[in-house]
Amino acid sequence: MKYSKKQVFAFIVLAIIAVGFWLPQHVVNPVAGADRKSYHPKSFWYYPWGKSGTHKGVDIFAKEGTAVSSATGGWVIYTGELKMGGNVVLILGPKWRVHYYAHLQRIDANIFSWAHQGEQIGTVGTTGNAKGKPAHLHYSIATLIPYPWRMDTAPQGWKKMFYLNPIEFLNP
């Protein structure tokens, strides 16, 4: 049987998506020396939370300059500065999930490079809207493939289909 170019292309795209989901995801705490006492266990999806409305990650507190490592292996898809996040790194990891590291004092990752799990990508800081607050890493996990069953009636609850609770991965 002969396949059209569109059919072949569609098969390749679906295969790439499937492979992304098959990759195992093991997450480690990205802040050197941090443990369960370094963050509040109920800070994910906390409302109200400043200008963002709802807190869509976890703040892991540590001394400024503490090493921040990639929580999982993946491609570094962005390094730079954002208004609220300050110095940030985004890494596309297994299962088509984007790992977001914000408020970094320094960025050590290179754009479009591979970050191995545990490889230093920056240091804890107070950039962005963390200026004047205790040094911490804001860490969140977003999925590129929405999970509509996660939506609820919480403030911004429709966005839950794109955000996963990183605390669940830090405390398996």
C-alpha positions as CSV (number, residue, x, y, z in Angstrom):
1,M,0.0,0.0,0.0
2,K,1.3,3.5,-0.9
3,Y,1.0,6.4,1.5
4,S,0.7,10.1,0.6
5,K,3.2,12.6,1.9
6,K,0.6,14.0,4.2
7,Q,-0.1,10.6,5.7
8,V,3.7,9.9,6.2
9,F,4.1,13.4,7.8
10,A,1.1,12.8,10.1
11,F,2.5,9.4,11.2
12,I,5.9,11.0,11.9
13,V,4.4,13.7,14.0
14,L,2.3,11.2,16.0
15,A,5.3,9.0,16.5
16,I,7.3,12.0,17.9
17,I,4.5,12.9,20.2
18,A,4.2,9.3,21.4
19,V,7.9,9.0,22.0
20,G,7.8,12.1,24.2
21,F,5.1,10.5,26.4
22,W,7.0,7.2,26.6
23,L,10.2,8.8,28.0
24,P,10.4,8.3,31.7
25,Q,10.2,11.3,33.9
26,H,12.1,11.2,37.2
27,V,12.3,14.6,38.9
28,V,14.8,15.7,41.5
29,N,14.7,18.8,43.7
30,P,16.4,21.5,41.6
31,V,17.8,23.4,44.5
32,A,21.1,22.1,46.1
33,G,20.5,21.0,49.7
34,A,16.8,21.7,49.6
35,D,14.3,19.4,51.3
36,R,10.6,19.4,52.3
37,K,11.3,22.2,54.8
38,S,12.5,24.5,52.1
39,Y,9.0,25.2,50.7
40,H,5.4,25.3,51.8
41,P,3.6,22.0,50.9
42,K,0.4,23.8,49.9
43,S,1.8,26.7,47.9
44,F,0.8,25.2,44.5
45,W,-2.4,26.8,43.2
46,Y,-2.5,29.1,46.2
47,Y,-5.0,32.0,45.7
48,P,-4.7,35.0,45.9
49,W,-1.1,35.4,44.8
50,G,0.0,38.9,43.7
51,K,-0.3,40.0,40.1
52,S,-0.4,36.4,38.7
53,G,-3.6,35.8,40.7
54,T,-2.9,32.1,41.4
55,H,0.5,30.6,42.4
56,K,1.2,28.0,39.7
57,G,4.3,26.5,41.1
58,V,6.4,26.1,44.2
59,D,8.9,28.5,45.8
60,I,11.9,26.7,47.1
61,F,13.8,28.9,49.5
62,A,17.6,28.9,49.8
63,K,20.5,31.2,50.3
64,E,21.1,33.5,47.4
65,G,23.7,32.0,45.0
66,T,22.8,28.4,45.9
67,A,23.1,26.1,42.8
68,V,20.0,25.3,40.8
69,S,20.1,22.2,38.7
70,S,17.9,20.7,36.0
71,A,15.2,18.7,37.7
72,T,15.0,16.4,34.7
73,G,16.9,16.0,31.5
74,G,15.7,18.0,28.5
75,W,16.3,20.7,25.9
76,V,16.9,24.3,27.1
77,I,14.3,26.2,25.1
78,Y,14.6,29.6,26.7
79,T,17.1,31.5,28.8
80,G,16.6,35.2,29.5
81,E,14.6,37.8,31.5
82,L,10.9,38.0,31.9
83,K,9.1,40.8,33.8
84,M,7.7,38.7,36.7
85,G,10.1,35.8,36.6
86,G,13.3,37.8,36.3
87,N,16.1,35.6,35.1
88,V,14.5,32.4,33.9
89,V,15.3,29.1,32.2
90,L,12.8,26.9,30.5
91,I,13.6,23.2,29.8
92,L,11.5,20.9,27.6
93,G,11.6,17.5,29.3
94,P,9.9,14.1,29.0
95,K,6.2,13.9,28.4
96,W,6.2,17.3,26.6
97,R,6.5,19.1,29.9
98,V,8.2,22.5,30.3
99,H,10.1,23.0,33.5
100,Y,10.2,26.7,34.5
101,Y,13.0,28.0,36.8
102,A,12.5,31.7,37.8
103,H,14.1,34.4,39.9
104,L,17.6,33.1,39.2
105,Q,20.5,35.3,40.3
106,R,22.6,33.9,37.4
107,I,21.8,31.7,34.4
108,D,24.4,29.0,33.5
109,A,22.4,27.1,30.9
110,N,22.9,27.7,27.1
111,I,19.9,28.1,24.8
112,F,19.2,25.1,22.6
113,S,21.5,22.8,24.5
114,W,20.8,19.6,26.3
115,A,20.6,19.9,30.1
116,H,21.3,16.6,31.9
117,Q,19.4,15.9,35.1
118,G,21.3,17.4,38.0
119,E,23.4,19.7,35.7
120,Q,23.7,23.3,37.1
121,I,21.6,25.7,35.1
122,G,21.8,28.8,37.4
123,T,21.7,30.0,41.0
124,V,19.0,31.0,43.4
125,G,18.2,34.7,43.4
126,T,15.7,37.5,43.8
127,T,15.1,38.8,40.3
128,G,11.8,39.8,38.7
129,N,8.9,40.2,41.2
130,A,11.0,38.5,43.9
131,K,13.1,41.6,44.3
132,G,13.1,42.6,48.0
133,K,11.8,39.2,49.1
134,P,13.7,36.2,50.5
135,A,15.8,34.4,47.9
136,H,14.1,31.5,46.3
137,L,13.6,29.5,43.1
138,H,10.1,29.5,41.6
139,Y,9.7,26.1,40.0
140,S,6.7,25.0,37.9
141,I,5.9,22.3,35.4
142,A,3.6,23.0,32.5
143,T,2.4,20.5,29.9
144,L,2.2,21.3,26.2
145,I,-0.5,18.6,25.8
146,P,-3.6,19.8,27.9
147,Y,-5.2,17.6,30.5
148,P,-8.8,18.9,30.4
149,W,-9.9,16.5,33.2
150,R,-7.8,18.6,35.6
151,M,-9.9,21.8,35.2
152,D,-12.1,22.9,38.1
153,T,-13.9,25.9,39.5
154,A,-11.0,27.3,41.5
155,P,-9.8,30.8,40.5
156,Q,-8.1,30.3,37.1
157,G,-9.1,26.6,37.4
158,W,-9.3,26.2,33.6
159,K,-5.5,26.7,33.6
160,K,-5.0,23.6,35.7
161,M,-5.1,21.6,32.5
162,F,-1.7,23.1,31.7
163,Y,0.0,23.0,35.1
164,L,1.1,20.1,37.2
165,N,1.8,20.3,40.9
166,P,5.7,20.1,41.1
167,I,5.4,19.2,44.8
168,E,4.0,15.9,43.9
169,F,7.1,15.2,41.8
170,L,9.5,16.4,44.5
171,N,7.8,14.2,47.1
172,P,7.0,10.9,45.3
